[in-house]
Structure formats: structure tokens, C-alpha cells
Amino acid sequence: MKQQNNSVSRRAFIQVAASGGMVAGAVRALSQGSSAAVSARRKPDQKSVAQLRCPPLDRVRIGFIGVGGRGSSLLGNLLEIENVEIKAVCDLVPERVQRAQRRVVAREQPEPVGYADGERNYENLCRRDDVDVVYIATPWDCHVPMAVCAMKHGKHAAIEVPAAMTLAECWELVDTAEQTQRHCMMLENCCYGEIEMLVLTLVRQGVLGDLTHGECGYLHEFAGLPPATHKPEDWRWRFLGKLNGNLYPTHGLGPVAQYLGIHRGDKFEFLVSMSSRERAISRRCAALPADDLRRQATYACGDINTSLIKTALGRTIMVQYSTVQPRPYSRINLICGTGGTFCDYPPRLHLAGQTGDWETDLTKYHEQYGHPLWKALRARATKSGGHGGMDYVMNWRFIQCLREGLALDMSVYDAAAWSSVVPLSIASVAQGSQPVTVPDFTRGEWRG
Ligand SMILES: NC(=O)c1ccc[n+]([C@@H]2O[C@H](COP(=O)([O-])OP(=O)(O)OC[C@H]3O[C@@H](n4cnc5c(N)ncnc54)[C@H](O)[C@@H]3O)[C@@H](O)[C@H]2O)c1
């Protein structure tokens, strides 16, 4: 793998990666699943962005939409990366815009222009001619209109996870990126975790043999009681209350898709999904006073959703989602091949021919297969923080690709396919776990 001055080309990354108010709209669009799956014809004004390279940027000028919890954290990383300028900040809450502006000024950059006046003021940020990239860290149903607006105004879009909530939205991202020839990357930070990048290298160097199966998930207990009144910051509950499926698939699925070389020789073919009954939230609400409306409400999402994806090469992936079950945090992160199996939480390896249990001391594997980006960036990444440093590595790598005019590690097709598990799992659950086709967002270019 080529590495010069921390510079890892897309080819090298992939070689490691691949060798070794719209809830109602979301539900409505789910019923259009099969037609969306076949409406995959590229229009004359569209061109593939699979290997999109854009002219190198000397300095990367960023506009931010959404500086709540996640946006603030991303801003902190970007303020510590060289050759990045924060030009504009937008949020519905003026105090959040001001706080972000103060943080930028404290890092000796000129004060970014603030936009805090209404739900569509982000459009003015997208119109600016001194912004190269728009970072979007807003609620799930805002991502696509904002990213589309950014790309249509000539900006690259960096969207939080999941990138889209419906199949129509997934296609809108793909079509707009292809029309505008702009990058549209989903900020899937877990693809840049130290363990995930180690496993990527193991896989790509053939240590795990021919891959046959992966398991992943987002098992993170955090949902307490539903809010008594509807405040904007409780937006996650709007979805949890109404949609039944996997609402947050990409943290687990992104890395496993990269291990399996999805869109680099394989693709998701179809999916079946099943949700357990809902008990956790209604049990919590049962403790509320008798006249509390939350006791009578129903909560759509089952306590745990399990989806199974079959790939074109016949591999299988299990993806789980639960934010209510009392259990330790896990993204599972299991990958299995003819040469062995890796499983996380805690990290462990079992190679073919080994006897006994898992190998848990992975020091020698870190030494031999640790990813060069982590070797180069560890001190800065752990100091900057953000999920153990993975956020810094992701942002650093994104900026590097833009500055060197490299293709990105994660394409708009990845964003669309990984996010499509949201609507497809909901559709499968609603149809008694019937198989649903995963659209080929690459339009035949998945063979790599
Ligand atoms: N990758 C990760 O590890 C990670 C972690 C947390 C959250 N997220 C994602 O980040 C996104 C934001 O989550 P959060 O926890 O920061 O939520 P949040 O509620 O803390 O922040 C969202 C912000 O968006 C602003 N906003 C909403 N509509 C807007 C509009 N029309 N114009 C401008 N600003 C608007 C809100 O005022 C708020 O400040 C979500 O997509 C979430 O899934 C990702």
C-alpha cells in the first residue's frame, strides 16, 4: 500500500478496504419501494461519480448547517486540521451559531458568517461563493434537501448518518451528485475506527480468506422516556414513535460493507427484516401518572430489529438495531471467511487451524496490519477526540482527499446503499418480513 507524507490514495485505501416533518413522507415512500428499485436509468445530463476526482483545493472552505451536538463535535475536529477555513455557520438556534462563531474566532480564524433566521436560511449559506464543502449535521429528514441544495450550488456535501430516510431520497442524492459532479459523502465515522481499519487490512491482505458472512449493528441503549411535549431537539422520537425497522444502520454496516467490497466487486441484492414486539418504551411509560398521554400512546419501533442482507456474490450480513434494550454498547463488527473470524466488543480473532478459544491479545496484528492512517494520526486523533479518534481520522482523510483531488473512500453510492436499509427494513417488516430488493444505485458499476 502506497503511503507518502500521510498520503493514502483512494486505490490504496480501497485495496486495504477491499482486498485484505417528513416521517409521513418516509412512510409513504416506502410503499414505492419496488418502483424506486427499478427506476435506475441514468439521464443524459448525468455521469457516474464512482471514481470522481475534482480539482485539488489549496484550502478547504467549509460551511456548516447544524451545530447542535454532532455539528459542534465535527467543528472541533475541523478547527484542528490544517488548511481548513470555516466560512459560514447555520442553525435554527441563534445561540448555537454564536457559540460556533466564537470557537472559530478563538482559533484565530475570521468570524464565519452566521445564519440563524429560519428553516430555509441554509439556502443562503449554500449560495455563498467562498464555500467549497457544506457539512450537514441536522435531523435525519433535513439531510437530503440540504445536500441537494449544496450540490446544486456547486458545493461538495458531507452529510451525517443516515444520509437519507427513503429510497426516493437515496436516488435524489445519487442523481444530484451525478448531475453536478460534486462529492456527496456520508460522514460514516465508524469506517475510520482503529479496529475497523485494522480489520479492513486483515481482510484485504487475505488473512480471513474468502469472506462469507458479516454481522453488525447499533446496539446502544439511550432512549429514556418519550418527551411530554414536542420540542425540536426531541426529533429522534418522531421517528422512533412512528417507524418500525432499522432506523440507524450505517455505523455497523459501513465497515462491514467495506470489508466485503460492496460496490467494488459485490453489492447488496435483497434484504429481509424482522422486528421484535415493542415493550421497553411502553413499560417505562406505564410508570407515569394515569392521566399522562404517553401511557396511552403506541410506539411503532420494536425493541430490536434484525435484518439480513444477501449480496450478489451470495454472502450474508446480519444488521441489528436497538436503542432501548438494556445491554452493553456494541456494533458487533463480525466478519467471517474461510481463513477465520474477527469479532469486536471485545476485539478478538480466531484463525483457521487455531485450536481453543478466541485470540484476544491482538498486539502482533496491530503491529503487522495496523492501518497507516492510524499509525500516522494516532496522537492527534486521540487528542482531538470524537469517538476515540475516529472522527478526527475521518475528517482529516476527507480534507486530504479534497486537497489532493483524490477520489473519496466512500461514494454517494455507498451513502445511498447503506442508508437504504432504513426504508427497506421498514418495508420488509411491514410486509411480514418479505424480501425486498436493494436498488443498484451504481447502475451496474458495482463490479468495480
Ligand atoms: N456520526 C456520529 O457518530 C453521530 C453522532 C451523533 C449524531 N449523528 C447525526 O448527526 C445529526 C445531528 O444529530 P445531533 O445529535 O447533533 O442533533 P441535535 O439536535 O443536537 O443537532 C441538530 C441541529 O440541527 C439544527 N437544525 C435543525 N433544522 C435546521 C435547519 N432547517 N436549518 C439549520 N439548522 C437546523 C438544530 O437547531 C440543531 O442545533 C443526525 O443526523 C445524527 O444521526 C451522528
The ligand as an ORCA input file, in Angstrom:
! r2SCAN-3c Opt
* xyz 0 1
  N     -21.670     10.005     13.257
  C     -21.953     10.017     14.549
  O     -21.264      9.436     15.376
  C     -23.149     10.801     15.010
  C     -23.334     11.079     16.367
  C     -24.445     11.839     16.744
  C     -25.328     12.296     15.777
  N     -25.123     11.999     14.464
  C     -26.016     12.517     13.423
  O     -25.855     13.931     13.374
  C     -27.090     14.532     13.026
  C     -27.440     15.572     14.093
  O     -27.587     14.941     15.339
  P     -27.387     15.761     16.704
  O     -27.296     14.744     17.769
  O     -26.312     16.735     16.542
  O     -28.782     16.511     16.796
  P     -29.013     17.925     17.503
  O     -30.488     18.032     17.682
  O     -28.127     18.061     18.668
  O     -28.494     18.972     16.419
  C     -29.194     19.206     15.212
  C     -29.078     20.690     14.923
  O     -29.654     20.954     13.642
  C     -30.303     22.216     13.735
  N     -31.289     22.324     12.664
  C     -32.449     21.620     12.511
  N     -33.094     22.046     11.405
  C     -32.334     23.021     10.852
  C     -32.483     23.856      9.706
  N     -33.538     23.773      8.908
  N     -31.505     24.753      9.459
  C     -30.424     24.865     10.257
  N     -30.232     24.099     11.371
  C     -31.178     23.191     11.655
  C     -30.923     22.196     15.134
  O     -31.271     23.501     15.573
  C     -29.816     21.562     15.940
  O     -28.936     22.504     16.509
  C     -28.078     13.401     12.889
  O     -28.167     13.018     11.541
  C     -27.474     12.262     13.683
  O     -27.872     10.989     13.254
  C     -24.045     11.271     14.074
*
